[in-house]
Each structure stands twice: as structure tokens, then as C-alpha cells.
Amino acid sequence: MKGHRTHEYVVPFAAADVWEVVSTLELPQLVKNMPGVLDDLVVDGDGSVGTLFTLVVPEGWPFRVYRERIATVDHVNRLKDVDVISGGVLDHGFTFCRTRFEVVDLGPTTSMFRGTVLFEINDDQAAEKVEMVALMEMDAIAKAIANYIVEKKSHARKLAGEQSFEMEVPHSAAAVWDVYSTLKLPELFKQLIPDIQWEGDGSVGTIFSLTVAPGPLPNRKERIVTLDHQKRIKEVDVIEGGHLEKDFTFFRTRFEIIEKSPKSSIIRSINQYALNQNSPTASENMKLANVMELKAVGDAVSNYLTNQK
């Protein structure tokens, strides 16, 4: 017998913000801290595919200990699978049990957290054992994620600010957006920095690993969190290294392509950031939010389009 159980919960935050929690070790840490859900949780790994979890559930369950392994982390589709690999329901007639976490984009400030348990069980034991497959407190987990994001955003964006740069280019907004919204942009980046690699097709969730020239910010990872083709807006967050190692608690680059005429447009590039207010070097590190790199990108895009004519 095969089956599944699903629970959905609408979260008042962008899908990118929710996925940032679900796709990392922040999720198991949240679950561990939820009262009454687990007695203990041990993690072996960095949260990527292959990471192992040893879980101890409270007394009263038909079992006490089981182990899970992350089988899938799909940043493009915002999907994460975690399989039971020993103990737990596998000792009670189940031959397969997977918990699937999905984050569905419902708009700029709303998303859906979907938790599904997929299972297989021997037919002769199905009737009495299938109820053992609980939804792992999915509703409580979703609410905990929402509360966590509220606290995280409130803390992280203190001392928030932004620096912006605008340049007019002799190219249509559609042509400029075609570069900024696709993998043509990181291809152009290869002309500006020593190395850039990516995982994804250029849509929301695509992750970039950048090695820049020697200096205070030599390496960083970024993720596309917004790609609005109608308004021609793209947002990319630093998720590892770079500014996050220099007292910044949040760093986002926002690109807006504004139509000025059929043959000209404005590239507006904005660095939005927040700094740790308790850092003694916060004011000095704020200089690292400058937009000189964004000006170089705009120039490269304009030159590329000129050469294509």
C-alpha cells in the first residue's frame, strides 16, 4: 500500500524568505526547540543532500529513536525531501517514509508551506499501522517558521540602509531586461571577475558562487529571490560569505529596468543592507555597500547590447 498525507499553511512572507529557513539547518533547529515535538535531535552534516538526523521522540510513541537523511534540496522548485533510513516506522511494517517540504510562491509577501508524508507499507499491516504516519506537527512547524522570520527580520534589518545608482542607456527596456533577467548577466560577469559559477537556470532560487578580485570581500554566494518580468525587477541576496562576514546581517542587490523611450531605458541598481548595530566597525564596513561594482555591470550590459546591433 502506498499513500500520503498533506498539510498546507499560508505564511505571510515571501517564498524566498520561507525557503531560506526550510532549505537550511535553521529548520531542524526550529523543530528541536519546539516544546513537546522532540526530546533530542543530533545533526551530522551541513544541511545539504546526505545530511543525517538522529531523532528522539517523546515517550508515548510506538518508537523512540529513528534516523533520517536529506534526499533532495531543490532550490529552483523550493522542494526538500527527508527520508527515514532506520528505526521509527521502518520497524513497524513500513518500507518507505519520506517527509517532503515545499514552499509555494503566492505573491511578493505571501507563500504556502506544504508538508507531505509519503509512505509505503506492507498490505497485511496497513489498516492498523497507517495511522502511525503523523504529519510531524506540520501546522505547528509552519507557525514556528513564520514567527521565526518575524523575529529574524526585526533583528536583522536594524541600521538598514541603501545605496543606489542610475544610468541611462541607449537600449530599450525589453532588451536590457533580457540580459539582466537571464543567465546572460552572469556570462557578462565573467569579464569583470576572476570566477563565477551557478546552480540553476537563472530563475528564482538560482545560486551563484563568485570569486572577486583580492580585497575585503573576496568570495560570496548569492541567490535570486525575486524575478518580476512584468515590472522588470530582479533581487539577489548574499547568502554566504561576502558582506555577511563584515558585520552585515542582510545584503540585497535590486535591479530595476525602467523604460524611458522605445530606444532608451534607465538601469537603477540598489544595494539594500543592514548592519549589526553592536559591531564597533559597522560604520567603517558600511563603505563596502558602495555601488561601483553595479556601475561596472551596467556599463558591461550596455556595451554588450551595442555590440549586438
N, C-alpha and C positions, 0 to 999 in steps of 0.2 A: 504494500500500500504506500502510495506517495501522497503528500499533502502539504499544505502551507497555511500559515496564519499571518494576517497582516494588520498592522495598526498605523494610522496616519494622523499627523498632528501638524496643524498650520502654525508656523513660527513667524513672529513679526520682525524678521530680519532677512537681509539679502541672502540668497543661496550661497554665495561665496563665503559669507561670514559663518554660516552654519557648517558648511563643508570644512572650513578651516579647523573646526573643533572635531567633527566626525572623522576626518581623514588622518588625524594625528593621535598621539598618546594622550592628548587632553581628554578624549572621550573615556578611555578606561579609567583615568584618574578621577573623572567626574563620577563614574559608576561606583568606584571604590569608596568615594566619600559620601555616597547616598545612604542614609540610615536604613538598615534592615534589608538591603539588597545583597550584600556580600559580607562575609566575615573576613575575607582576605583576598588579595589579588597580587600575583607576582608576574612581572613582565620581563621577558627575555627578548630584546630586540629594540629597534628604533621606531617602530610603528609602520614600517614598510612591509611588503609581502614577505611572509616567512616568520614574522614576529610571533612568539609563543606567549600564551597566557595560562597561568595556573590559577584556578578559581576555587574558592571555598565558600559554599553557600551556607546559610543559617540552618540550624537544626530544625527538623520537621520536614525537610525534603526527602525524597526516596534515596538520595545520594548526597554526598558531602563535597567531593572533590572531582573536578574534571579539567581537561586541558583543551585549549583552542589554539588555532593557528590562523593568521590572516592569509586568505587565499587570493583576494583581489583588492586592489586600490586603484580605481579608475577615476583619475582627476578630470577627465573630459566629461564623462557622464555622471560624475559625483556618485559613485557607487562603491561600496565596500562590503566584502564578504568575509565572514569569520566562521571557520568550520570547527566543530567538536572533533578532536582526534583521539581522545582516550577518556575513559571514565564517563560519569554522568549518564545521559540517556543511552549511550552506546552499551552500557552494562545492563540495559533493561529492554532489549529487543530491537532497538533502533539500529539501523545500519548506516544511516547518514543523517546529519543535522547541521544546518547552516543558518547563521543569522545574517541577514542582508540589510544594510543601512543604505538608504537613498535620500538624497536631498534634491528636491524638485523646485526649479525656479518658477515663482508665481508673480514676479514683478520686482521692481527695484528695491523694495523694502519688505517683501514677503516671500516665504518659501514653505515647502512642505517637507517635514521629516517623516519618512516612511520606514518602518521597521517590519521585516518579514522573517518568519522562521520557516524554512523549508526542510522537510524531513521524509525519510523512508523508514518503514517498519515492517517486520515480518507479519504477514496477514493473520496468522493464528493468534497474534498478541495485540493486534491493532485496537480492538474495541476497548480493552481495559487500560491500555498504555498510552493511547494517543493524547489523553488529557494531560499527560506529563509534560508535553511541549507547551510551555508557557511563553508568553510574549516578553519575557525578561524585563518586565516593568517598563515597556516602551513608552507609555504615556508619561510616566514619571521622569524617564531619561530625557524625553523631548522638552519637558518643562525645565528640567535642570540645565539643559543646554541653553535655553532661552534666557534663564536667569543669569547664567554664567557670562553670556555675551553682553548682557546689560552691564554687569559689573566690570567686565573687561574693557568695554568701550568707554565707560565712565572714567576709569582709571587711566587708560592708555592715552586718551586724547587730551589730557591736561597739557597746558603750554602748547596747544595746537596752533599751527600757522601755515602759511603757504607762500610760495614764490612763483611768479608766473612770467611768461614770455610770449609775445605775439609777433608773428611775422607774416607779411602779405607776400603771396607767391603768385606768379602768372600762370596758374593752372586751375582748372575747375575743381570745385569741392569734391565732386564724384571721383575724379582722377586721383586727388590727394588721399581721399579716404580709402581708395582701392589699395594704396600702399600701406597706410597706417593700420588698416583692419585685417591684413593678411600676413602671411609669412614673408612677403616681400620686404617688410620692415626689418626683421632680424637678418635677412640676407644683406641688406644695406649696412647693418651694424657691423658686419664682418670687415667693412672698410675702415671702421672707426676704432675698433678694439681688438686686442690680440685673439680672443676666442669667445664664441657664443655657441651654445648648444641648446636644443629644446626637446621637450617631450609633449607631443600633442600636435593638433592640426591648425593651430592659430585661433581656435575658438576659446570661449571661457573655460578656464581650468588648465590651459596650456602653461607649462612651466619652463622658464628659461634659466640657464646657468651661464653667468657672464664672468669672464676674467678681463679686467680692465688694466690700464697702464699702471705701473707701480705708483703707489700713493697711499693715502689714508683709507681708501675703500677698494682694495684690490679684487675682491670676489664677492659675488652675491647671487642669490636665486630670487626670481620674480615669478608671479603668477598673474595671468589675465583674470580679472574679476568682473569686468563689465565690457560688453561689446554691443553698443546700441547703434545698429545700422541706420535707423530712422533719424536719430539726432546726430549721428556721426560722432559718438563719444566712446572713447576707449580708456579703461582704467587698469593699471598694473600695480600690484602691491609687492613690495620686498617682503619675502617670507623667511629668508635666511641670510646671514652674513650682512655685508654692506653696512648700511646705516644702522641696522639693528644691533651692530656691535659697537656703535658710537653714541650710546645714550638715547637713540631714537626708539620709541616704543611702537611707532606706526610710521610707515612711509609709503605714500602712494603717488604715482605719476598719472596724471589725467591729460589726455589729448582730446581737443575739440577742433573739428574742421568746420569752419563757418563760410558759407557761400557769400561772396561779395558781388560777383557778377558771373555771367556764364563762363568767363575765361579767367577769373581770378578768385582767390579764396584767402582766408586767414587761418593760419595754424596757431592755435592757442595751446601752449604747453604749461602745465601747472604741477609743481611739486607740493603735495599736501603732507603734513607731518605733525608728529607730536614728540616731545622730548620728556625724559624722566626729570621731573621737577626737583628731585633731590640730588641730582648729579652736580658736582662742583664745576664740571666742564661743559654744561649744557649750552651756555651762551657761545662758547668757542666752537662747539660742534655744530651749532646751527648754520655756520658758514658752509657746511657740507651739503646743505639743501639747495645750493645755487643751481641755476638753470642753464649753465654753459653747455653741458652735455646735450640738453634738449635743443639748444640753438644749432649745434653741430648736426643733430639728427634732421632738423628741419631743412637745413642747407643741403644735406645729402639727398633728401627726398625731392626737393625742388630741382637739383641738378640731374637726378635720375630721370625725372619726367621730361626735362628739357632735352636730354639725350635721346629719349624715346620718340620724340617728334620727328 
